[in-house]
Amino acid sequence: MNLLSRLSLLLLILMPLAACAADKKAPPVEGEDYTLIDGGQPYAPLAGKVEVVEVFGYTCPHCAHFEPTLEAWAAKQRSYV
């Protein structure tokens, strides 16, 4: 492999990294990127209880596929979960 081929290969390998590094995103903006829920509560499980919080998206196919598994798991848990 000659020097030009090696440099070309190195350039091809490093170009995607440069593209990723150049993509700086601004911090999320309330009302545009997310909606603040009025009366939202911080995560604080009750003493002696295990709280399982489910986060999902209505348009997410993975969430839809996982729902029956989660329901079956929840049905098998003890009362403190």
mmCIF file of the N, C-alpha and C atoms, coordinates in Angstrom:
data_MODEL
# 
_entry.id   MODEL 
# 
loop_
_atom_site.group_PDB 
_atom_site.id 
_atom_site.type_symbol 
_atom_site.label_atom_id 
_atom_site.label_alt_id 
_atom_site.label_comp_id 
_atom_site.label_asym_id 
_atom_site.label_entity_id 
_atom_site.label_seq_id 
_atom_site.pdbx_PDB_ins_code 
_atom_site.Cartn_x 
_atom_site.Cartn_y 
_atom_site.Cartn_z 
_atom_site.occupancy 
_atom_site.B_iso_or_equiv 
_atom_site.pdbx_formal_charge 
_atom_site.auth_seq_id 
_atom_site.auth_comp_id 
_atom_site.auth_asym_id 
_atom_site.auth_atom_id 
_atom_site.pdbx_PDB_model_num 
ATOM 1   N N  . MET A 1 1  ? 0.857   -1.174  0.000  1.00 0.00 ? 1  MET A N  1 
ATOM 2   C CA . MET A 1 1  ? 0.000   0.000   0.000  1.00 0.00 ? 1  MET A CA 1 
ATOM 3   C C  . MET A 1 1  ? 0.903   1.237   0.000  1.00 0.00 ? 1  MET A C  1 
ATOM 4   N N  . ASN A 1 2  ? 0.693   2.108   -0.938 1.00 0.00 ? 2  ASN A N  1 
ATOM 5   C CA . ASN A 1 2  ? 1.556   3.284   -1.012 1.00 0.00 ? 2  ASN A CA 1 
ATOM 6   C C  . ASN A 1 2  ? 1.054   4.387   -0.080 1.00 0.00 ? 2  ASN A C  1 
ATOM 7   N N  . LEU A 1 3  ? 1.824   5.434   0.027  1.00 0.00 ? 3  LEU A N  1 
ATOM 8   C CA . LEU A 1 3  ? 1.531   6.519   0.954  1.00 0.00 ? 3  LEU A CA 1 
ATOM 9   C C  . LEU A 1 3  ? 0.208   7.213   0.623  1.00 0.00 ? 3  LEU A C  1 
ATOM 10  N N  . LEU A 1 4  ? -0.063  7.422   -0.632 1.00 0.00 ? 4  LEU A N  1 
ATOM 11  C CA . LEU A 1 4  ? -1.306  8.086   -1.033 1.00 0.00 ? 4  LEU A CA 1 
ATOM 12  C C  . LEU A 1 4  ? -2.530  7.251   -0.651 1.00 0.00 ? 4  LEU A C  1 
ATOM 13  N N  . SER A 1 5  ? -2.445  5.958   -0.818 1.00 0.00 ? 5  SER A N  1 
ATOM 14  C CA . SER A 1 5  ? -3.551  5.077   -0.432 1.00 0.00 ? 5  SER A CA 1 
ATOM 15  C C  . SER A 1 5  ? -3.770  5.111   1.073  1.00 0.00 ? 5  SER A C  1 
ATOM 16  N N  . ARG A 1 6  ? -2.699  5.106   1.829  1.00 0.00 ? 6  ARG A N  1 
ATOM 17  C CA . ARG A 1 6  ? -2.820  5.157   3.294  1.00 0.00 ? 6  ARG A CA 1 
ATOM 18  C C  . ARG A 1 6  ? -3.433  6.476   3.750  1.00 0.00 ? 6  ARG A C  1 
ATOM 19  N N  . LEU A 1 7  ? -2.996  7.571   3.163  1.00 0.00 ? 7  LEU A N  1 
ATOM 20  C CA . LEU A 1 7  ? -3.562  8.866   3.529  1.00 0.00 ? 7  LEU A CA 1 
ATOM 21  C C  . LEU A 1 7  ? -5.042  8.953   3.151  1.00 0.00 ? 7  LEU A C  1 
ATOM 22  N N  . SER A 1 8  ? -5.391  8.420   2.007  1.00 0.00 ? 8  SER A N  1 
ATOM 23  C CA . SER A 1 8  ? -6.797  8.416   1.584  1.00 0.00 ? 8  SER A CA 1 
ATOM 24  C C  . SER A 1 8  ? -7.645  7.588   2.540  1.00 0.00 ? 8  SER A C  1 
ATOM 25  N N  . LEU A 1 9  ? -7.136  6.444   2.942  1.00 0.00 ? 9  LEU A N  1 
ATOM 26  C CA . LEU A 1 9  ? -7.858  5.589   3.882  1.00 0.00 ? 9  LEU A CA 1 
ATOM 27  C C  . LEU A 1 9  ? -8.018  6.278   5.231  1.00 0.00 ? 9  LEU A C  1 
ATOM 28  N N  . LEU A 1 10 ? -6.963  6.911   5.704  1.00 0.00 ? 10 LEU A N  1 
ATOM 29  C CA . LEU A 1 10 ? -7.026  7.635   6.973  1.00 0.00 ? 10 LEU A CA 1 
ATOM 30  C C  . LEU A 1 10 ? -8.048  8.767   6.896  1.00 0.00 ? 10 LEU A C  1 
ATOM 31  N N  . LEU A 1 11 ? -8.062  9.473   5.789  1.00 0.00 ? 11 LEU A N  1 
ATOM 32  C CA . LEU A 1 11 ? -9.020  10.555  5.601  1.00 0.00 ? 11 LEU A CA 1 
ATOM 33  C C  . LEU A 1 11 ? -10.458 10.030  5.600  1.00 0.00 ? 11 LEU A C  1 
ATOM 34  N N  . LEU A 1 12 ? -10.691 8.927   4.942  1.00 0.00 ? 12 LEU A N  1 
ATOM 35  C CA . LEU A 1 12 ? -12.033 8.331   4.914  1.00 0.00 ? 12 LEU A CA 1 
ATOM 36  C C  . LEU A 1 12 ? -12.477 7.870   6.295  1.00 0.00 ? 12 LEU A C  1 
ATOM 37  N N  . ILE A 1 13 ? -11.538 7.405   7.094  1.00 0.00 ? 13 ILE A N  1 
ATOM 38  C CA . ILE A 1 13 ? -11.875 6.948   8.443  1.00 0.00 ? 13 ILE A CA 1 
ATOM 39  C C  . ILE A 1 13 ? -12.172 8.132   9.357  1.00 0.00 ? 13 ILE A C  1 
ATOM 40  N N  . LEU A 1 14 ? -11.427 9.218   9.212  1.00 0.00 ? 14 LEU A N  1 
ATOM 41  C CA . LEU A 1 14 ? -11.568 10.352  10.120 1.00 0.00 ? 14 LEU A CA 1 
ATOM 42  C C  . LEU A 1 14 ? -12.686 11.320  9.738  1.00 0.00 ? 14 LEU A C  1 
ATOM 43  N N  . MET A 1 15 ? -13.149 11.309  8.507  1.00 0.00 ? 15 MET A N  1 
ATOM 44  C CA . MET A 1 15 ? -14.194 12.246  8.082  1.00 0.00 ? 15 MET A CA 1 
ATOM 45  C C  . MET A 1 15 ? -15.494 12.101  8.873  1.00 0.00 ? 15 MET A C  1 
ATOM 46  N N  . PRO A 1 16 ? -16.004 10.897  9.134  1.00 0.00 ? 16 PRO A N  1 
ATOM 47  C CA . PRO A 1 16 ? -17.230 10.808  9.944  1.00 0.00 ? 16 PRO A CA 1 
ATOM 48  C C  . PRO A 1 16 ? -17.045 11.349  11.357 1.00 0.00 ? 16 PRO A C  1 
ATOM 49  N N  . LEU A 1 17 ? -15.864 11.177  11.923 1.00 0.00 ? 17 LEU A N  1 
ATOM 50  C CA . LEU A 1 17 ? -15.615 11.715  13.260 1.00 0.00 ? 17 LEU A CA 1 
ATOM 51  C C  . LEU A 1 17 ? -15.667 13.238  13.251 1.00 0.00 ? 17 LEU A C  1 
ATOM 52  N N  . ALA A 1 18 ? -15.121 13.843  12.235 1.00 0.00 ? 18 ALA A N  1 
ATOM 53  C CA . ALA A 1 18 ? -15.155 15.299  12.131 1.00 0.00 ? 18 ALA A CA 1 
ATOM 54  C C  . ALA A 1 18 ? -16.590 15.790  11.962 1.00 0.00 ? 18 ALA A C  1 
ATOM 55  N N  . ALA A 1 19 ? -17.391 15.069  11.216 1.00 0.00 ? 19 ALA A N  1 
ATOM 56  C CA . ALA A 1 19 ? -18.787 15.463  11.022 1.00 0.00 ? 19 ALA A CA 1 
ATOM 57  C C  . ALA A 1 19 ? -19.564 15.387  12.330 1.00 0.00 ? 19 ALA A C  1 
ATOM 58  N N  . CYS A 1 20 ? -19.294 14.382  13.139 1.00 0.00 ? 20 CYS A N  1 
ATOM 59  C CA . CYS A 1 20 ? -19.973 14.247  14.432 1.00 0.00 ? 20 CYS A CA 1 
ATOM 60  C C  . CYS A 1 20 ? -19.549 15.352  15.389 1.00 0.00 ? 20 CYS A C  1 
ATOM 61  N N  . ALA A 1 21 ? -18.277 15.685  15.384 1.00 0.00 ? 21 ALA A N  1 
ATOM 62  C CA . ALA A 1 21 ? -17.771 16.710  16.286 1.00 0.00 ? 21 ALA A CA 1 
ATOM 63  C C  . ALA A 1 21 ? -18.312 18.089  15.922 1.00 0.00 ? 21 ALA A C  1 
ATOM 64  N N  . ALA A 1 22 ? -18.590 18.334  14.663 1.00 0.00 ? 22 ALA A N  1 
ATOM 65  C CA . ALA A 1 22 ? -19.056 19.647  14.223 1.00 0.00 ? 22 ALA A CA 1 
ATOM 66  C C  . ALA A 1 22 ? -20.523 19.879  14.546 1.00 0.00 ? 22 ALA A C  1 
ATOM 67  N N  . ASP A 1 23 ? -21.263 18.840  14.879 1.00 0.00 ? 23 ASP A N  1 
ATOM 68  C CA . ASP A 1 23 ? -22.699 18.956  15.116 1.00 0.00 ? 23 ASP A CA 1 
ATOM 69  C C  . ASP A 1 23 ? -22.960 19.299  16.579 1.00 0.00 ? 23 ASP A C  1 
ATOM 70  N N  . LYS A 1 24 ? -22.838 20.576  16.931 1.00 0.00 ? 24 LYS A N  1 
ATOM 71  C CA . LYS A 1 24 ? -23.115 21.011  18.296 1.00 0.00 ? 24 LYS A CA 1 
ATOM 72  C C  . LYS A 1 24 ? -24.569 21.456  18.364 1.00 0.00 ? 24 LYS A C  1 
ATOM 73  N N  . LYS A 1 25 ? -25.266 20.948  19.335 1.00 0.00 ? 25 LYS A N  1 
ATOM 74  C CA . LYS A 1 25 ? -26.675 21.285  19.479 1.00 0.00 ? 25 LYS A CA 1 
ATOM 75  C C  . LYS A 1 25 ? -26.851 22.251  20.644 1.00 0.00 ? 25 LYS A C  1 
ATOM 76  N N  . ALA A 1 26 ? -27.795 23.128  20.493 1.00 0.00 ? 26 ALA A N  1 
ATOM 77  C CA . ALA A 1 26 ? -28.131 24.057  21.564 1.00 0.00 ? 26 ALA A CA 1 
ATOM 78  C C  . ALA A 1 26 ? -28.883 23.298  22.649 1.00 0.00 ? 26 ALA A C  1 
ATOM 79  N N  . PRO A 1 27 ? -28.846 23.792  23.878 1.00 0.00 ? 27 PRO A N  1 
ATOM 80  C CA . PRO A 1 27 ? -29.614 23.124  24.933 1.00 0.00 ? 27 PRO A CA 1 
ATOM 81  C C  . PRO A 1 27 ? -31.108 23.156  24.608 1.00 0.00 ? 27 PRO A C  1 
ATOM 82  N N  . PRO A 1 28 ? -31.883 22.195  25.125 1.00 0.00 ? 28 PRO A N  1 
ATOM 83  C CA . PRO A 1 28 ? -33.316 22.152  24.823 1.00 0.00 ? 28 PRO A CA 1 
ATOM 84  C C  . PRO A 1 28 ? -34.037 23.412  25.313 1.00 0.00 ? 28 PRO A C  1 
ATOM 85  N N  . VAL A 1 29 ? -35.014 23.844  24.546 1.00 0.00 ? 29 VAL A N  1 
ATOM 86  C CA . VAL A 1 29 ? -35.780 25.052  24.851 1.00 0.00 ? 29 VAL A CA 1 
ATOM 87  C C  . VAL A 1 29 ? -37.182 24.636  25.279 1.00 0.00 ? 29 VAL A C  1 
ATOM 88  N N  . GLU A 1 30 ? -37.604 25.155  26.453 1.00 0.00 ? 30 GLU A N  1 
ATOM 89  C CA . GLU A 1 30 ? -38.945 24.833  26.956 1.00 0.00 ? 30 GLU A CA 1 
ATOM 90  C C  . GLU A 1 30 ? -40.003 25.381  26.007 1.00 0.00 ? 30 GLU A C  1 
ATOM 91  N N  . GLY A 1 31 ? -41.000 24.562  25.712 1.00 0.00 ? 31 GLY A N  1 
ATOM 92  C CA . GLY A 1 31 ? -42.070 24.953  24.802 1.00 0.00 ? 31 GLY A CA 1 
ATOM 93  C C  . GLY A 1 31 ? -41.790 24.603  23.354 1.00 0.00 ? 31 GLY A C  1 
ATOM 94  N N  . GLU A 1 32 ? -40.517 24.413  23.024 1.00 0.00 ? 32 GLU A N  1 
ATOM 95  C CA . GLU A 1 32 ? -40.159 24.038  21.662 1.00 0.00 ? 32 GLU A CA 1 
ATOM 96  C C  . GLU A 1 32 ? -39.686 22.587  21.609 1.00 0.00 ? 32 GLU A C  1 
ATOM 97  N N  . ASP A 1 33 ? -38.774 22.230  22.497 1.00 0.00 ? 33 ASP A N  1 
ATOM 98  C CA . ASP A 1 33 ? -38.228 20.877  22.524 1.00 0.00 ? 33 ASP A CA 1 
ATOM 99  C C  . ASP A 1 33 ? -38.911 19.987  23.561 1.00 0.00 ? 33 ASP A C  1 
ATOM 100 N N  . TYR A 1 34 ? -39.521 20.587  24.554 1.00 0.00 ? 34 TYR A N  1 
ATOM 101 C CA . TYR A 1 34 ? -40.227 19.817  25.581 1.00 0.00 ? 34 TYR A CA 1 
ATOM 102 C C  . TYR A 1 34 ? -41.304 20.688  26.199 1.00 0.00 ? 34 TYR A C  1 
ATOM 103 N N  . THR A 1 35 ? -42.230 20.044  26.899 1.00 0.00 ? 35 THR A N  1 
ATOM 104 C CA . THR A 1 35 ? -43.309 20.752  27.576 1.00 0.00 ? 35 THR A CA 1 
ATOM 105 C C  . THR A 1 35 ? -43.195 20.495  29.067 1.00 0.00 ? 35 THR A C  1 
ATOM 106 N N  . LEU A 1 36 ? -43.184 21.550  29.836 1.00 0.00 ? 36 LEU A N  1 
ATOM 107 C CA . LEU A 1 36 ? -43.121 21.430  31.283 1.00 0.00 ? 36 LEU A CA 1 
ATOM 108 C C  . LEU A 1 36 ? -44.505 21.062  31.802 1.00 0.00 ? 36 LEU A C  1 
ATOM 109 N N  . ILE A 1 37 ? -44.588 20.024  32.603 1.00 0.00 ? 37 ILE A N  1 
ATOM 110 C CA . ILE A 1 37 ? -45.865 19.550  33.131 1.00 0.00 ? 37 ILE A CA 1 
ATOM 111 C C  . ILE A 1 37 ? -46.158 20.288  34.432 1.00 0.00 ? 37 ILE A C  1 
ATOM 112 N N  . ASP A 1 38 ? -47.295 21.004  34.468 1.00 0.00 ? 38 ASP A N  1 
ATOM 113 C CA . ASP A 1 38 ? -47.687 21.711  35.685 1.00 0.00 ? 38 ASP A CA 1 
ATOM 114 C C  . ASP A 1 38 ? -48.015 20.708  36.778 1.00 0.00 ? 38 ASP A C  1 
ATOM 115 N N  . GLY A 1 39 ? -47.515 20.944  37.956 1.00 0.00 ? 39 GLY A N  1 
ATOM 116 C CA . GLY A 1 39 ? -47.786 20.050  39.082 1.00 0.00 ? 39 GLY A CA 1 
ATOM 117 C C  . GLY A 1 39 ? -47.015 18.750  39.002 1.00 0.00 ? 39 GLY A C  1 
ATOM 118 N N  . GLY A 1 40 ? -45.990 18.699  38.183 1.00 0.00 ? 40 GLY A N  1 
ATOM 119 C CA . GLY A 1 40 ? -45.171 17.493  38.093 1.00 0.00 ? 40 GLY A CA 1 
ATOM 120 C C  . GLY A 1 40 ? -44.506 17.194  39.424 1.00 0.00 ? 40 GLY A C  1 
ATOM 121 N N  . GLN A 1 41 ? -44.278 15.938  39.682 1.00 0.00 ? 41 GLN A N  1 
ATOM 122 C CA . GLN A 1 41 ? -43.710 15.543  40.962 1.00 0.00 ? 41 GLN A CA 1 
ATOM 123 C C  . GLN A 1 41 ? -42.332 14.940  40.760 1.00 0.00 ? 41 GLN A C  1 
ATOM 124 N N  . PRO A 1 42 ? -41.414 15.239  41.664 1.00 0.00 ? 42 PRO A N  1 
ATOM 125 C CA . PRO A 1 42 ? -40.096 14.609  41.570 1.00 0.00 ? 42 PRO A CA 1 
ATOM 126 C C  . PRO A 1 42 ? -40.185 13.133  41.923 1.00 0.00 ? 42 PRO A C  1 
ATOM 127 N N  . TYR A 1 43 ? -39.228 12.389  41.460 1.00 0.00 ? 43 TYR A N  1 
ATOM 128 C CA . TYR A 1 43 ? -39.185 10.957  41.755 1.00 0.00 ? 43 TYR A CA 1 
ATOM 129 C C  . TYR A 1 43 ? -38.844 10.768  43.223 1.00 0.00 ? 43 TYR A C  1 
ATOM 130 N N  . ALA A 1 44 ? -39.749 10.199  43.985 1.00 0.00 ? 44 ALA A N  1 
ATOM 131 C CA . ALA A 1 44 ? -39.525 9.920   45.404 1.00 0.00 ? 44 ALA A CA 1 
ATOM 132 C C  . ALA A 1 44 ? -40.398 8.735   45.798 1.00 0.00 ? 44 ALA A C  1 
ATOM 133 N N  . PRO A 1 45 ? -39.883 7.504   45.700 1.00 0.00 ? 45 PRO A N  1 
ATOM 134 C CA . PRO A 1 45 ? -40.694 6.340   46.063 1.00 0.00 ? 45 PRO A CA 1 
ATOM 135 C C  . PRO A 1 45 ? -41.014 6.322   47.554 1.00 0.00 ? 45 PRO A C  1 
ATOM 136 N N  . LEU A 1 46 ? -42.139 5.733   47.886 1.00 0.00 ? 46 LEU A N  1 
ATOM 137 C CA . LEU A 1 46 ? -42.531 5.601   49.285 1.00 0.00 ? 46 LEU A CA 1 
ATOM 138 C C  . LEU A 1 46 ? -41.584 4.650   49.993 1.00 0.00 ? 46 LEU A C  1 
ATOM 139 N N  . ALA A 1 47 ? -41.397 4.865   51.280 1.00 0.00 ? 47 ALA A N  1 
ATOM 140 C CA . ALA A 1 47 ? -40.498 4.013   52.059 1.00 0.00 ? 47 ALA A CA 1 
ATOM 141 C C  . ALA A 1 47 ? -40.999 2.575   52.038 1.00 0.00 ? 47 ALA A C  1 
ATOM 142 N N  . GLY A 1 48 ? -40.109 1.644   51.751 1.00 0.00 ? 48 GLY A N  1 
ATOM 143 C CA . GLY A 1 48 ? -40.461 0.233   51.735 1.00 0.00 ? 48 GLY A CA 1 
ATOM 144 C C  . GLY A 1 48 ? -41.114 -0.238  50.449 1.00 0.00 ? 48 GLY A C  1 
ATOM 145 N N  . LYS A 1 49 ? -41.283 0.646   49.491 1.00 0.00 ? 49 LYS A N  1 
ATOM 146 C CA . LYS A 1 49 ? -41.906 0.263   48.222 1.00 0.00 ? 49 LYS A CA 1 
ATOM 147 C C  . LYS A 1 49 ? -40.900 0.410   47.090 1.00 0.00 ? 49 LYS A C  1 
ATOM 148 N N  . VAL A 1 50 ? -41.100 -0.385  46.065 1.00 0.00 ? 50 VAL A N  1 
ATOM 149 C CA . VAL A 1 50 ? -40.295 -0.291  44.853 1.00 0.00 ? 50 VAL A CA 1 
ATOM 150 C C  . VAL A 1 50 ? -41.174 0.337   43.787 1.00 0.00 ? 50 VAL A C  1 
ATOM 151 N N  . GLU A 1 51 ? -40.724 1.443   43.212 1.00 0.00 ? 51 GLU A N  1 
ATOM 152 C CA . GLU A 1 51 ? -41.510 2.121   42.189 1.00 0.00 ? 51 GLU A CA 1 
ATOM 153 C C  . GLU A 1 51 ? -40.865 1.888   40.830 1.00 0.00 ? 51 GLU A C  1 
ATOM 154 N N  . VAL A 1 52 ? -41.648 1.369   39.903 1.00 0.00 ? 52 VAL A N  1 
ATOM 155 C CA . VAL A 1 52 ? -41.192 1.155   38.534 1.00 0.00 ? 52 VAL A CA 1 
ATOM 156 C C  . VAL A 1 52 ? -41.874 2.209   37.673 1.00 0.00 ? 52 VAL A C  1 
ATOM 157 N N  . VAL A 1 53 ? -41.086 3.035   37.018 1.00 0.00 ? 53 VAL A N  1 
ATOM 158 C CA . VAL A 1 53 ? -41.614 4.116   36.197 1.00 0.00 ? 53 VAL A CA 1 
ATOM 159 C C  . VAL A 1 53 ? -41.479 3.720   34.737 1.00 0.00 ? 53 VAL A C  1 
ATOM 160 N N  . GLU A 1 54 ? -42.582 3.754   34.020 1.00 0.00 ? 54 GLU A N  1 
ATOM 161 C CA . GLU A 1 54 ? -42.579 3.406   32.600 1.00 0.00 ? 54 GLU A CA 1 
ATOM 162 C C  . GLU A 1 54 ? -42.557 4.689   31.774 1.00 0.00 ? 54 GLU A C  1 
ATOM 163 N N  . VAL A 1 55 ? -41.619 4.774   30.864 1.00 0.00 ? 55 VAL A N  1 
ATOM 164 C CA . VAL A 1 55 ? -41.527 5.901   29.946 1.00 0.00 ? 55 VAL A CA 1 
ATOM 165 C C  . VAL A 1 55 ? -41.699 5.336   28.542 1.00 0.00 ? 55 VAL A C  1 
ATOM 166 N N  . PHE A 1 56 ? -42.587 5.926   27.761 1.00 0.00 ? 56 PHE A N  1 
ATOM 167 C CA . PHE A 1 56 ? -42.876 5.370   26.441 1.00 0.00 ? 56 PHE A CA 1 
ATOM 168 C C  . PHE A 1 56 ? -43.221 6.487   25.474 1.00 0.00 ? 56 PHE A C  1 
ATOM 169 N N  . GLY A 1 57 ? -43.276 6.123   24.221 1.00 0.00 ? 57 GLY A N  1 
ATOM 170 C CA . GLY A 1 57 ? -43.718 7.042   23.175 1.00 0.00 ? 57 GLY A CA 1 
ATOM 171 C C  . GLY A 1 57 ? -44.817 6.366   22.370 1.00 0.00 ? 57 GLY A C  1 
ATOM 172 N N  . TYR A 1 58 ? -45.884 7.090   22.080 1.00 0.00 ? 58 TYR A N  1 
ATOM 173 C CA . TYR A 1 58 ? -47.008 6.510   21.337 1.00 0.00 ? 58 TYR A CA 1 
ATOM 174 C C  . TYR A 1 58 ? -46.612 6.085   19.928 1.00 0.00 ? 58 TYR A C  1 
ATOM 175 N N  . THR A 1 59 ? -45.617 6.725   19.366 1.00 0.00 ? 59 THR A N  1 
ATOM 176 C CA . THR A 1 59 ? -45.212 6.412   17.999 1.00 0.00 ? 59 THR A CA 1 
ATOM 177 C C  . THR A 1 59 ? -44.008 5.487   17.931 1.00 0.00 ? 59 THR A C  1 
ATOM 178 N N  . CYS A 1 60 ? -43.545 4.994   19.071 1.00 0.00 ? 60 CYS A N  1 
ATOM 179 C CA . CYS A 1 60 ? -42.349 4.150   19.114 1.00 0.00 ? 60 CYS A CA 1 
ATOM 180 C C  . CYS A 1 60 ? -42.733 2.678   18.934 1.00 0.00 ? 60 CYS A C  1 
ATOM 181 N N  . PRO A 1 61 ? -42.282 2.023   17.864 1.00 0.00 ? 61 PRO A N  1 
ATOM 182 C CA . PRO A 1 61 ? -42.631 0.613   17.664 1.00 0.00 ? 61 PRO A CA 1 
ATOM 183 C C  . PRO A 1 61 ? -42.004 -0.294  18.716 1.00 0.00 ? 61 PRO A C  1 
ATOM 184 N N  . HIS A 1 62 ? -40.853 0.096   19.250 1.00 0.00 ? 62 HIS A N  1 
ATOM 185 C CA . HIS A 1 62 ? -40.217 -0.719  20.280 1.00 0.00 ? 62 HIS A CA 1 
ATOM 186 C C  . HIS A 1 62 ? -41.027 -0.690  21.575 1.00 0.00 ? 62 HIS A C  1 
ATOM 187 N N  . CYS A 1 63 ? -41.562 0.478   21.912 1.00 0.00 ? 63 CYS A N  1 
ATOM 188 C CA . CYS A 1 63 ? -42.414 0.595   23.098 1.00 0.00 ? 63 CYS A CA 1 
ATOM 189 C C  . CYS A 1 63 ? -43.671 -0.258  22.937 1.00 0.00 ? 63 CYS A C  1 
ATOM 190 N N  . ALA A 1 64 ? -44.278 -0.218  21.765 1.00 0.00 ? 64 ALA A N  1 
ATOM 191 C CA . ALA A 1 64 ? -45.485 -1.005  21.508 1.00 0.00 ? 64 ALA A CA 1 
ATOM 192 C C  . ALA A 1 64 ? -45.194 -2.501  21.594 1.00 0.00 ? 64 ALA A C  1 
ATOM 193 N N  . HIS A 1 65 ? -44.049 -2.912  21.120 1.00 0.00 ? 65 HIS A N  1 
ATOM 194 C CA . HIS A 1 65 ? -43.670 -4.326  21.155 1.00 0.00 ? 65 HIS A CA 1 
ATOM 195 C C  . HIS A 1 65 ? -43.367 -4.775  22.583 1.00 0.00 ? 65 HIS A C  1 
ATOM 196 N N  . PHE A 1 66 ? -42.847 -3.876  23.413 1.00 0.00 ? 66 PHE A N  1 
ATOM 197 C CA . PHE A 1 66 ? -42.457 -4.208  24.781 1.00 0.00 ? 66 PHE A CA 1 
ATOM 198 C C  . PHE A 1 66 ? -43.641 -4.223  25.750 1.00 0.00 ? 66 PHE A C  1 
ATOM 199 N N  . GLU A 1 67 ? -44.740 -3.554  25.417 1.00 0.00 ? 67 GLU A N  1 
ATOM 200 C CA . GLU A 1 67 ? -45.875 -3.407  26.336 1.00 0.00 ? 67 GLU A CA 1 
ATOM 201 C C  . GLU A 1 67 ? -46.426 -4.740  26.853 1.00 0.00 ? 67 GLU A C  1 
ATOM 202 N N  . PRO A 1 68 ? -46.682 -5.759  26.024 1.00 0.00 ? 68 PRO A N  1 
ATOM 203 C CA . PRO A 1 68 ? -47.184 -7.029  26.564 1.00 0.00 ? 68 PRO A CA 1 
ATOM 204 C C  . PRO A 1 68 ? -46.203 -7.682  27.544 1.00 0.00 ? 68 PRO A C  1 
ATOM 205 N N  . THR A 1 69 ? -44.922 -7.567  27.274 1.00 0.00 ? 69 THR A N  1 
ATOM 206 C CA . THR A 1 69 ? -43.912 -8.120  28.180 1.00 0.00 ? 69 THR A CA 1 
ATOM 207 C C  . THR A 1 69 ? -43.954 -7.407  29.519 1.00 0.00 ? 69 THR A C  1 
ATOM 208 N N  . LEU A 1 70 ? -44.077 -6.090  29.488 1.00 0.00 ? 70 LEU A N  1 
ATOM 209 C CA . LEU A 1 70 ? -44.132 -5.312  30.721 1.00 0.00 ? 70 LEU A CA 1 
ATOM 210 C C  . LEU A 1 70 ? -45.394 -5.627  31.514 1.00 0.00 ? 70 LEU A C  1 
ATOM 211 N N  . GLU A 1 71 ? -46.527 -5.755  30.842 1.00 0.00 ? 71 GLU A N  1 
ATOM 212 C CA . GLU A 1 71 ? -47.773 -6.082  31.542 1.00 0.00 ? 71 GLU A CA 1 
ATOM 213 C C  . GLU A 1 71 ? -47.691 -7.454  32.196 1.00 0.00 ? 71 GLU A C  1 
ATOM 214 N N  . ALA A 1 72 ? -47.106 -8.429  31.512 1.00 0.00 ? 72 ALA A N  1 
ATOM 215 C CA . ALA A 1 72 ? -46.948 -9.766  32.091 1.00 0.00 ? 72 ALA A CA 1 
ATOM 216 C C  . ALA A 1 72 ? -46.011 -9.720  33.288 1.00 0.00 ? 72 ALA A C  1 
ATOM 217 N N  . TRP A 1 73 ? -44.948 -8.941  33.195 1.00 0.00 ? 73 TRP A N  1 
ATOM 218 C CA . TRP A 1 73 ? -44.005 -8.813  34.307 1.00 0.00 ? 73 TRP A CA 1 
ATOM 219 C C  . TRP A 1 73 ? -44.684 -8.151  35.499 1.00 0.00 ? 73 TRP A C  1 
ATOM 220 N N  . ALA A 1 74 ? -45.449 -7.077  35.258 1.00 0.00 ? 74 ALA A N  1 
ATOM 221 C CA . ALA A 1 74 ? -46.110 -6.347  36.337 1.00 0.00 ? 74 ALA A CA 1 
ATOM 222 C C  . ALA A 1 74 ? -47.129 -7.226  37.056 1.00 0.00 ? 74 ALA A C  1 
ATOM 223 N N  . ALA A 1 75 ? -47.791 -8.110  36.330 1.00 0.00 ? 75 ALA A N  1 
ATOM 224 C CA . ALA A 1 75 ? -48.788 -8.991  36.948 1.00 0.00 ? 75 ALA A CA 1 
ATOM 225 C C  . ALA A 1 75 ? -48.148 -9.989  37.906 1.00 0.00 ? 75 ALA A C  1 
ATOM 226 N N  . LYS A 1 76 ? -46.879 -10.313 37.715 1.00 0.00 ? 76 LYS A N  1 
ATOM 227 C CA . LYS A 1 76 ? -46.196 -11.297 38.560 1.00 0.00 ? 76 LYS A CA 1 
ATOM 228 C C  . LYS A 1 76 ? -45.533 -10.688 39.793 1.00 0.00 ? 76 LYS A C  1 
ATOM 229 N N  . GLN A 1 77 ? -45.519 -9.360  39.902 1.00 0.00 ? 77 GLN A N  1 
ATOM 230 C CA . GLN A 1 77 ? -44.788 -8.716  40.993 1.00 0.00 ? 77 GLN A CA 1 
ATOM 231 C C  . GLN A 1 77 ? -45.599 -8.714  42.286 1.00 0.00 ? 77 GLN A C  1 
ATOM 232 N N  . ARG A 1 78 ? -44.878 -8.596  43.369 1.00 0.00 ? 78 ARG A N  1 
ATOM 233 C CA . ARG A 1 78 ? -45.524 -8.557  44.687 1.00 0.00 ? 78 ARG A CA 1 
ATOM 234 C C  . ARG A 1 78 ? -46.189 -7.205  44.909 1.00 0.00 ? 78 ARG A C  1 
ATOM 235 N N  . SER A 1 79 ? -46.929 -7.093  46.004 1.00 0.00 ? 79 SER A N  1 
ATOM 236 C CA . SER A 1 79 ? -47.717 -5.885  46.251 1.00 0.00 ? 79 SER A CA 1 
ATOM 237 C C  . SER A 1 79 ? -46.860 -4.654  46.535 1.00 0.00 ? 79 SER A C  1 
ATOM 238 N N  . TYR A 1 80 ? -45.620 -4.836  46.974 1.00 0.00 ? 80 TYR A N  1 
ATOM 239 C CA . TYR A 1 80 ? -44.791 -3.673  47.295 1.00 0.00 ? 80 TYR A CA 1 
ATOM 240 C C  . TYR A 1 80 ? -44.064 -3.107  46.077 1.00 0.00 ? 80 TYR A C  1 
ATOM 241 N N  . VAL A 1 81 ? -44.307 -3.700  44.917 1.00 0.00 ? 81 VAL A N  1 
ATOM 242 C CA . VAL A 1 81 ? -43.689 -3.175  43.690 1.00 0.00 ? 81 VAL A CA 1 
ATOM 243 C C  . VAL A 1 81 ? -44.725 -2.361  42.942 1.00 0.00 ? 81 VAL A C  1 
# 
